């Protein structure tokens, strides 16, 4: 039993290593299911069930072996906490979907802020925004116009 505790402590230390949880490695598929189960303090069968339900979807390596990332481990721990607080699995699924969407939006905002800072540093390279051919917003250099979607001419006849 002492041996298992030592292994578990080493795995936990490894999973919390700053080199593992940094932004680059956060989504890297590092852990096999047995290690992920130890880190999340769950049974491997529970992880398989969550995978089937779509709560946490690990990446698949050759031979369809599941590989969990540090981010997946965080989500498994959160699922366990929410479950202990009485939230249903469907409620947990919705919470995770919303959190993932918030993460995506925060990434987008971060990229836009970086672009804004870059544009503020180089005021001579002012950009102009226009509506693109498919209704999207496009960034153009001064003096450019968006390309039309088609070369059709639309005639309008007032009745």
MARMAR-531527 format. One record per atom (N, C-alpha, C): x, y, z; residue number from 0. Coordinates in steps of 0.2 Angstrom, whole numbers, plus 5000, padded with zeros to 4 digits. Layout:
! MARMAR-531527
{atom {X, Y, Z}, NUM}
...
! end
This chain:
! MARMAR-531527
{atom {5004, 4994, 5000}, 0}
{atom {5000, 5000, 5000}, 0}
{atom {5004, 5006, 5000}, 0}
{atom {5010, 5006, 5004}, 1}
{atom {5014, 5012, 5004}, 1}
{atom {5017, 5013, 4997}, 1}
{atom {5019, 5008, 4993}, 2}
{atom {5021, 5009, 4986}, 2}
{atom {5016, 5012, 4982}, 2}
{atom {5010, 5011, 4982}, 3}
{atom {5005, 5014, 4978}, 3}
{atom {5004, 5021, 4980}, 3}
{atom {5005, 5023, 4986}, 4}
{atom {5005, 5030, 4988}, 4}
{atom {5011, 5034, 4986}, 4}
{atom {5016, 5031, 4985}, 5}
{atom {5022, 5034, 4983}, 5}
{atom {5022, 5035, 4975}, 5}
{atom {5019, 5030, 4972}, 6}
{atom {5018, 5031, 4965}, 6}
{atom {5013, 5037, 4963}, 6}
{atom {5007, 5036, 4967}, 7}
{atom {5002, 5041, 4966}, 7}
{atom {5005, 5048, 4968}, 7}
{atom {5009, 5049, 4973}, 8}
{atom {5012, 5056, 4974}, 8}
{atom {5016, 5058, 4969}, 8}
{atom {5020, 5054, 4966}, 9}
{atom {5025, 5056, 4960}, 9}
{atom {5021, 5057, 4954}, 9}
{atom {5015, 5054, 4953}, 10}
{atom {5011, 5056, 4947}, 10}
{atom {5008, 5062, 4948}, 10}
{atom {5005, 5064, 4954}, 11}
{atom {5002, 5070, 4955}, 11}
{atom {5007, 5076, 4955}, 11}
{atom {5013, 5075, 4957}, 12}
{atom {5019, 5080, 4956}, 12}
{atom {5020, 5081, 4949}, 12}
{atom {5020, 5076, 4945}, 13}
{atom {5022, 5076, 4938}, 13}
{atom {5016, 5080, 4935}, 13}
{atom {5010, 5079, 4936}, 14}
{atom {5004, 5082, 4933}, 14}
{atom {5004, 5089, 4935}, 14}
{atom {5007, 5091, 4940}, 15}
{atom {5006, 5098, 4942}, 15}
{atom {5013, 5102, 4941}, 15}
{atom {5017, 5099, 4937}, 16}
{atom {5024, 5102, 4935}, 16}
{atom {5022, 5108, 4930}, 16}
{atom {5025, 5114, 4932}, 17}
{atom {5024, 5119, 4927}, 17}
{atom {5025, 5118, 4920}, 17}
{atom {5030, 5114, 4918}, 18}
{atom {5032, 5112, 4911}, 18}
{atom {5026, 5108, 4908}, 18}
{atom {5022, 5105, 4912}, 19}
{atom {5016, 5101, 4909}, 19}
{atom {5010, 5105, 4908}, 19}
{atom {5009, 5109, 4913}, 20}
{atom {5002, 5113, 4913}, 20}
{atom {5003, 5120, 4910}, 20}
{atom {5009, 5122, 4907}, 21}
{atom {5009, 5128, 4903}, 21}
{atom {5005, 5128, 4897}, 21}
{atom {5004, 5134, 4894}, 22}
{atom {4999, 5134, 4888}, 22}
{atom {5001, 5130, 4882}, 22}
{atom {5007, 5128, 4881}, 23}
{atom {5009, 5124, 4875}, 23}
{atom {5007, 5117, 4877}, 23}
{atom {5008, 5114, 4883}, 24}
{atom {5007, 5107, 4884}, 24}
{atom {5000, 5106, 4887}, 24}
{atom {4996, 5111, 4888}, 25}
{atom {4990, 5110, 4892}, 25}
{atom {4985, 5105, 4888}, 25}
{atom {4986, 5105, 4882}, 26}
{atom {4981, 5100, 4878}, 26}
{atom {4985, 5095, 4875}, 26}
{atom {4991, 5094, 4877}, 27}
{atom {4995, 5088, 4874}, 27}
{atom {4993, 5082, 4877}, 27}
{atom {4992, 5077, 4872}, 28}
{atom {4990, 5070, 4875}, 28}
{atom {4995, 5066, 4878}, 28}
{atom {4996, 5066, 4885}, 29}
{atom {5002, 5064, 4888}, 29}
{atom {5000, 5057, 4892}, 29}
{atom {4994, 5057, 4895}, 30}
{atom {4993, 5052, 4900}, 30}
{atom {4988, 5046, 4897}, 30}
{atom {4991, 5040, 4898}, 31}
{atom {4986, 5034, 4897}, 31}
{atom {4981, 5034, 4902}, 31}
{atom {4976, 5030, 4901}, 32}
{atom {4970, 5030, 4905}, 32}
{atom {4971, 5028, 4912}, 32}
{atom {4976, 5023, 4913}, 33}
{atom {4977, 5021, 4920}, 33}
{atom {4980, 5027, 4924}, 33}
{atom {4984, 5031, 4921}, 34}
{atom {4988, 5037, 4924}, 34}
{atom {4982, 5042, 4925}, 34}
{atom {4978, 5043, 4920}, 35}
{atom {4973, 5049, 4920}, 35}
{atom {4968, 5047, 4926}, 35}
{atom {4966, 5041, 4927}, 36}
{atom {4962, 5039, 4932}, 36}
{atom {4965, 5040, 4939}, 36}
{atom {4971, 5038, 4940}, 37}
{atom {4975, 5040, 4946}, 37}
{atom {4975, 5047, 4947}, 37}
{atom {4976, 5051, 4942}, 38}
{atom {4977, 5059, 4943}, 38}
{atom {4970, 5062, 4945}, 38}
{atom {4965, 5059, 4942}, 39}
{atom {4958, 5061, 4943}, 39}
{atom {4954, 5058, 4949}, 39}
{atom {4958, 5053, 4952}, 40}
{atom {4955, 5049, 4957}, 40}
{atom {4948, 5046, 4956}, 40}
{atom {4948, 5043, 4950}, 41}
{atom {4943, 5039, 4947}, 41}
{atom {4945, 5032, 4945}, 41}
{atom {4940, 5028, 4944}, 42}
{atom {4941, 5022, 4941}, 42}
{atom {4941, 5022, 4933}, 42}
{atom {4946, 5019, 4930}, 43}
{atom {4947, 5019, 4923}, 43}
{atom {4940, 5018, 4919}, 43}
{atom {4936, 5014, 4922}, 44}
{atom {4929, 5012, 4918}, 44}
{atom {4925, 5019, 4918}, 44}
{atom {4925, 5023, 4923}, 45}
{atom {4922, 5029, 4924}, 45}
{atom {4924, 5034, 4918}, 45}
{atom {4931, 5034, 4917}, 46}
{atom {4934, 5038, 4912}, 46}
{atom {4931, 5036, 4905}, 46}
{atom {4931, 5029, 4904}, 47}
{atom {4928, 5026, 4898}, 47}
{atom {4921, 5028, 4897}, 47}
{atom {4917, 5028, 4902}, 48}
{atom {4910, 5030, 4902}, 48}
{atom {4909, 5038, 4900}, 48}
{atom {4913, 5042, 4903}, 49}
{atom {4913, 5049, 4902}, 49}
{atom {4915, 5050, 4894}, 49}
{atom {4920, 5046, 4892}, 50}
{atom {4921, 5047, 4885}, 50}
{atom {4916, 5045, 4880}, 50}
{atom {4912, 5040, 4882}, 51}
{atom {4906, 5038, 4878}, 51}
{atom {4901, 5043, 4878}, 51}
{atom {4900, 5046, 4884}, 52}
{atom {4895, 5051, 4884}, 52}
{atom {4897, 5058, 4881}, 52}
{atom {4903, 5059, 4880}, 53}
{atom {4906, 5065, 4877}, 53}
{atom {4907, 5070, 4882}, 53}
{atom {4908, 5069, 4889}, 54}
{atom {4910, 5073, 4894}, 54}
{atom {4917, 5075, 4893}, 54}
{atom {4921, 5071, 4893}, 55}
{atom {4928, 5072, 4892}, 55}
{atom {4931, 5067, 4886}, 55}
{atom {4933, 5070, 4881}, 56}
{atom {4935, 5066, 4875}, 56}
{atom {4943, 5066, 4874}, 56}
{atom {4946, 5061, 4876}, 57}
{atom {4953, 5061, 4875}, 57}
{atom {4955, 5060, 4868}, 57}
{atom {4961, 5062, 4866}, 58}
{atom {4964, 5060, 4859}, 58}
{atom {4965, 5053, 4859}, 58}
{atom {4965, 5050, 4853}, 59}
{atom {4966, 5043, 4852}, 59}
{atom {4973, 5043, 4848}, 59}
{atom {4977, 5038, 4851}, 60}
{atom {4983, 5036, 4847}, 60}
{atom {4982, 5030, 4843}, 60}
{atom {4988, 5028, 4840}, 61}
{atom {4987, 5022, 4836}, 61}
{atom {4984, 5016, 4840}, 61}
{atom {4980, 5013, 4837}, 62}
{atom {4977, 5007, 4840}, 62}
{atom {4971, 5009, 4844}, 62}
{atom {4969, 5015, 4844}, 63}
{atom {4963, 5018, 4847}, 63}
{atom {4964, 5019, 4855}, 63}
{atom {4970, 5019, 4857}, 64}
{atom {4972, 5020, 4864}, 64}
{atom {4970, 5027, 4866}, 64}
{atom {4967, 5028, 4872}, 65}
{atom {4965, 5035, 4874}, 65}
{atom {4972, 5038, 4877}, 65}
{atom {4973, 5045, 4876}, 66}
{atom {4978, 5049, 4879}, 66}
{atom {4975, 5055, 4881}, 66}
{atom {4976, 5056, 4888}, 67}
{atom {4973, 5062, 4891}, 67}
{atom {4978, 5067, 4892}, 67}
{atom {4975, 5074, 4891}, 68}
{atom {4980, 5079, 4892}, 68}
{atom {4979, 5082, 4899}, 68}
{atom {4983, 5086, 4902}, 69}
{atom {4982, 5090, 4908}, 69}
{atom {4975, 5093, 4909}, 69}
{atom {4973, 5096, 4903}, 70}
{atom {4967, 5099, 4903}, 70}
{atom {4961, 5094, 4904}, 70}
{atom {4962, 5088, 4901}, 71}
{atom {4957, 5083, 4902}, 71}
{atom {4956, 5081, 4909}, 71}
{atom {4962, 5081, 4913}, 72}
{atom {4962, 5079, 4920}, 72}
{atom {4959, 5084, 4924}, 72}
{atom {4960, 5091, 4922}, 73}
{atom {4956, 5096, 4926}, 73}
{atom {4949, 5096, 4925}, 73}
{atom {4947, 5094, 4919}, 74}
{atom {4940, 5093, 4918}, 74}
{atom {4937, 5087, 4921}, 74}
{atom {4941, 5082, 4922}, 75}
{atom {4938, 5076, 4926}, 75}
{atom {4938, 5077, 4933}, 75}
{atom {4942, 5081, 4936}, 76}
{atom {4942, 5083, 4943}, 76}
{atom {4936, 5088, 4944}, 76}
{atom {4934, 5092, 4939}, 77}
{atom {4929, 5097, 4939}, 77}
{atom {4922, 5093, 4939}, 77}
{atom {4922, 5088, 4935}, 78}
{atom {4916, 5083, 4934}, 78}
{atom {4915, 5080, 4941}, 78}
{atom {4920, 5077, 4944}, 79}
{atom {4919, 5074, 4950}, 79}
{atom {4917, 5079, 4956}, 79}
{atom {4919, 5085, 4956}, 80}
{atom {4917, 5090, 4961}, 80}
{atom {4910, 5092, 4960}, 80}
{atom {4908, 5093, 4953}, 81}
{atom {4901, 5095, 4952}, 81}
{atom {4896, 5089, 4953}, 81}
{atom {4898, 5083, 4952}, 82}
{atom {4894, 5077, 4953}, 82}
{atom {4893, 5076, 4961}, 82}
{atom {4898, 5078, 4965}, 83}
{atom {4898, 5077, 4972}, 83}
{atom {4893, 5083, 4975}, 83}
{atom {4893, 5088, 4971}, 84}
{atom {4888, 5094, 4973}, 84}
{atom {4881, 5093, 4971}, 84}
{atom {4880, 5087, 4967}, 85}
{atom {4873, 5085, 4966}, 85}
{atom {4871, 5087, 4959}, 85}
{atom {4875, 5090, 4954}, 86}
{atom {4874, 5092, 4948}, 86}
{atom {4873, 5085, 4943}, 86}
{atom {4868, 5085, 4939}, 87}
{atom {4867, 5079, 4935}, 87}
{atom {4872, 5079, 4929}, 87}
{atom {4873, 5073, 4926}, 88}
{atom {4878, 5072, 4921}, 88}
{atom {4876, 5077, 4915}, 88}
{atom {4870, 5078, 4914}, 89}
{atom {4868, 5082, 4908}, 89}
{atom {4869, 5089, 4910}, 89}
{atom {4868, 5091, 4916}, 90}
{atom {4870, 5098, 4919}, 90}
{atom {4878, 5099, 4918}, 90}
{atom {4882, 5094, 4920}, 91}
{atom {4889, 5094, 4919}, 91}
{atom {4891, 5095, 4912}, 91}
{atom {4888, 5092, 4908}, 92}
{atom {4889, 5092, 4901}, 92}
{atom {4888, 5099, 4898}, 92}
{atom {4883, 5102, 4900}, 93}
{atom {4881, 5109, 4898}, 93}
{atom {4886, 5114, 4901}, 93}
{atom {4888, 5113, 4907}, 94}
{atom {4893, 5118, 4911}, 94}
{atom {4899, 5117, 4907}, 94}
{atom {4902, 5111, 4905}, 95}
{atom {4908, 5110, 4902}, 95}
{atom {4908, 5114, 4895}, 95}
{atom {4902, 5113, 4891}, 96}
{atom {4902, 5116, 4885}, 96}
{atom {4902, 5123, 4885}, 96}
{atom {4899, 5126, 4890}, 97}
{atom {4899, 5134, 4891}, 97}
{atom {4906, 5136, 4893}, 97}
{atom {4909, 5132, 4897}, 98}
{atom {4916, 5134, 4899}, 98}
{atom {4921, 5134, 4893}, 98}
{atom {4920, 5128, 4889}, 99}
{atom {4924, 5128, 4883}, 99}
{atom {4923, 5134, 4878}, 99}
{atom {4917, 5136, 4878}, 100}
{atom {4915, 5141, 4873}, 100}
{atom {4918, 5148, 4876}, 100}
{atom {4918, 5149, 4883}, 101}
{atom {4921, 5155, 4886}, 101}
{atom {4929, 5155, 4885}, 101}
{atom {4932, 5149, 4885}, 102}
{atom {4939, 5148, 4884}, 102}
{atom {4941, 5150, 4877}, 102}
{atom {4937, 5148, 4872}, 103}
{atom {4938, 5150, 4865}, 103}
{atom {4937, 5157, 4864}, 103}
{atom {4932, 5160, 4867}, 104}
{atom {4931, 5168, 4866}, 104}
{atom {4936, 5172, 4870}, 104}
{atom {4939, 5169, 4875}, 105}
{atom {4944, 5173, 4879}, 105}
{atom {4951, 5172, 4874}, 105}
{atom {4952, 5167, 4871}, 106}
{atom {4957, 5166, 4866}, 106}
{atom {4957, 5171, 4861}, 106}
{atom {4951, 5172, 4858}, 107}
{atom {4949, 5176, 4852}, 107}
{atom {4950, 5184, 4855}, 107}
{atom {4948, 5185, 4861}, 108}
{atom {4949, 5192, 4863}, 108}
{atom {4956, 5193, 4864}, 108}
{atom {4960, 5189, 4867}, 109}
{atom {4967, 5190, 4868}, 109}
{atom {4971, 5191, 4861}, 109}
{atom {4969, 5187, 4856}, 110}
{atom {4972, 5188, 4849}, 110}
{atom {4970, 5195, 4847}, 110}
{atom {4964, 5197, 4847}, 111}
{atom {4962, 5204, 4845}, 111}
{atom {4965, 5210, 4849}, 111}
{atom {4966, 5209, 4855}, 112}
{atom {4970, 5213, 4859}, 112}
{atom {4977, 5214, 4857}, 112}
{atom {4980, 5208, 4855}, 113}
{atom {4987, 5209, 4853}, 113}
{atom {4987, 5212, 4846}, 113}
{atom {4982, 5211, 4842}, 114}
{atom {4982, 5215, 4835}, 114}
{atom {4981, 5222, 4836}, 114}
{atom {4977, 5224, 4841}, 115}
{atom {4976, 5231, 4843}, 115}
{atom {4982, 5234, 4845}, 115}
{atom {4986, 5231, 4850}, 116}
{atom {4992, 5234, 4852}, 116}
{atom {4997, 5235, 4847}, 116}
{atom {4997, 5230, 4842}, 117}
{atom {5002, 5230, 4836}, 117}
{atom {5000, 5236, 4832}, 117}
{atom {4993, 5237, 4831}, 118}
{atom {4991, 5242, 4826}, 118}
{atom {4992, 5249, 4830}, 118}
{atom {4992, 5250, 4836}, 119}
{atom {4993, 5256, 4840}, 119}
{atom {5000, 5258, 4840}, 119}
{atom {5005, 5253, 4840}, 120}
{atom {5012, 5254, 4839}, 120}
{atom {5014, 5256, 4832}, 120}
{atom {5010, 5254, 4827}, 121}
{atom {5012, 5256, 4820}, 121}
{atom {5006, 5260, 4817}, 121}
{atom {5005, 5267, 4820}, 122}
{atom {4999, 5270, 4817}, 122}
{atom {5000, 5272, 4810}, 122}
{atom {5005, 5272, 4807}, 123}
{atom {5006, 5273, 4799}, 123}
{atom {5003, 5268, 4795}, 123}
{atom {5002, 5262, 4798}, 124}
{atom {4999, 5256, 4794}, 124}
{atom {4992, 5255, 4796}, 124}
{atom {4988, 5261, 4796}, 125}
{atom {4981, 5260, 4798}, 125}
{atom {4977, 5255, 4793}, 125}
{atom {4973, 5252, 4796}, 126}
{atom {4969, 5247, 4793}, 126}
{atom {4962, 5249, 4792}, 126}
{atom {4959, 5247, 4787}, 127}
{atom {4952, 5249, 4786}, 127}
{atom {4948, 5242, 4786}, 127}
{atom {4942, 5242, 4789}, 128}
{atom {4938, 5236, 4789}, 128}
{atom {4932, 5238, 4784}, 128}
{atom {4930, 5232, 4781}, 129}
{atom {4924, 5233, 4776}, 129}
{atom {4921, 5226, 4777}, 129}
{atom {4915, 5226, 4773}, 130}
{atom {4911, 5220, 4773}, 130}
{atom {4914, 5216, 4767}, 130}
{atom {4916, 5209, 4768}, 131}
{atom {4918, 5205, 4763}, 131}
{atom {4913, 5202, 4759}, 131}
{atom {4915, 5198, 4754}, 132}
{atom {4910, 5196, 4749}, 132}
{atom {4904, 5191, 4752}, 132}
{atom {4906, 5188, 4758}, 133}
{atom {4901, 5184, 4761}, 133}
{atom {4898, 5187, 4767}, 133}
{atom {4898, 5193, 4768}, 134}
{atom {4895, 5196, 4774}, 134}
{atom {4900, 5197, 4780}, 134}
{atom {4906, 5194, 4779}, 135}
{atom {4911, 5194, 4785}, 135}
{atom {4915, 5201, 4785}, 135}
{atom {4918, 5202, 4790}, 136}
{atom {4922, 5208, 4791}, 136}
{atom {4929, 5206, 4789}, 136}
{atom {4932, 5211, 4784}, 137}
{atom {4938, 5209, 4782}, 137}
{atom {4943, 5216, 4783}, 137}
{atom {4949, 5215, 4784}, 138}
{atom {4954, 5220, 4785}, 138}
{atom {4957, 5221, 4779}, 138}
{atom {4958, 5228, 4777}, 139}
{atom {4961, 5230, 4771}, 139}
{atom {4966, 5235, 4772}, 139}
{atom {4971, 5236, 4767}, 140}
{atom {4975, 5241, 4767}, 140}
{atom {4972, 5247, 4764}, 140}
{atom {4974, 5253, 4766}, 141}
{atom {4971, 5259, 4763}, 141}
{atom {4972, 5259, 4756}, 141}
{atom {4966, 5261, 4753}, 142}
{atom {4966, 5261, 4745}, 142}
{atom {4963, 5255, 4742}, 142}
{atom {4962, 5249, 4746}, 143}
{atom {4960, 5243, 4743}, 143}
{atom {4952, 5243, 4744}, 143}
{atom {4949, 5239, 4740}, 144}
{atom {4942, 5237, 4741}, 144}
{atom {4941, 5230, 4741}, 144}
{atom {4936, 5228, 4745}, 145}
{atom {4935, 5220, 4745}, 145}
{atom {4933, 5218, 4738}, 145}
{atom {4935, 5211, 4737}, 146}
{atom {4933, 5208, 4730}, 146}
{atom {4926, 5206, 4730}, 146}
{atom {4922, 5207, 4725}, 147}
{atom {4915, 5205, 4725}, 147}
{atom {4915, 5198, 4725}, 147}
{atom {4909, 5195, 4727}, 148}
{atom {4908, 5188, 4727}, 148}
{atom {4907, 5185, 4720}, 148}
{atom {4904, 5189, 4716}, 149}
{atom {4903, 5187, 4709}, 149}
{atom {4903, 5193, 4705}, 149}
{atom {4903, 5192, 4698}, 150}
{atom {4904, 5197, 4694}, 150}
{atom {4897, 5199, 4690}, 150}
{atom {4892, 5196, 4694}, 151}
{atom {4885, 5197, 4691}, 151}
{atom {4883, 5205, 4693}, 151}
{atom {4879, 5207, 4688}, 152}
{atom {4876, 5214, 4689}, 152}
{atom {4869, 5213, 4691}, 152}
{atom {4867, 5216, 4696}, 153}
{atom {4860, 5216, 4699}, 153}
{atom {4856, 5222, 4696}, 153}
{atom {4851, 5221, 4693}, 154}
{atom {4847, 5227, 4691}, 154}
{atom {4841, 5227, 4695}, 154}
{atom {4839, 5233, 4697}, 155}
{atom {4833, 5234, 4701}, 155}
{atom {4828, 5238, 4697}, 155}
{atom {4822, 5235, 4697}, 156}
{atom {4816, 5238, 4693}, 156}
{atom {4811, 5240, 4698}, 156}
{atom {4809, 5246, 4699}, 157}
{atom {4804, 5248, 4704}, 157}
{atom {4797, 5247, 4701}, 157}
{atom {4793, 5244, 4705}, 158}
{atom {4786, 5242, 4702}, 158}
{atom {4781, 5247, 4704}, 158}
! end
